[in-house]
């Protein structure tokens, strides 16, 4: 339970942080709400324990899971480790589709908005997104989003990572059956790993370190997030 509270603290901190950036996103805008959402097992559990995932939503997710969908080639921290080791990063080979997220209602509103994964929270744009286009984000926000992805994987380093469609069955399974489900997924679900380094452009380093100091002080229960973060970390520029 404690890590779920830490996750919520990170979400809340990020929500306040992004208020400093301009965005054209508003209620009902859902161009970026597709089936390409990736999550950690910790985020999956947070979503499932929200009480919003009723049988109808779970059935819609199961239906979409049977279709071709995006499968990440590696986890975020695995990619960072490969960059650190100067190894080639594998290309994404699975389809990136723009099918609407099954968690949207008929008005295009998110039915689990308060408990949505970070992949959803990280999406914002300074200009209107064309269908199938990319969000227009300030470079520093892209840097911070990548770091948060890495942090979420780090604090869930004993867990898993994959497309939300593949991760929901994992979250619903009994603990003892999870390894068998991971094996049966045929590589669609990846093992999380601890933070090897942060990947930060040289011009963002000072601002990034300031951001990390603020994040580390954020409280959850009777703790601070510093207790879950590496005491020392390296930055790959």
Helices and strands as residue ranges (DSSP letters): H 2-17, G 18-20, E 38-40, H 41-48, H 55-65, H 76-84, G 113-115, H 118-121, H 139-155, E 160-163, H 164-172, G 175-177, H 178-184, E 190-191, E 198-199, G 202-204, H 205-216, E 219-220, E 223-224, G 225-227, E 235-236
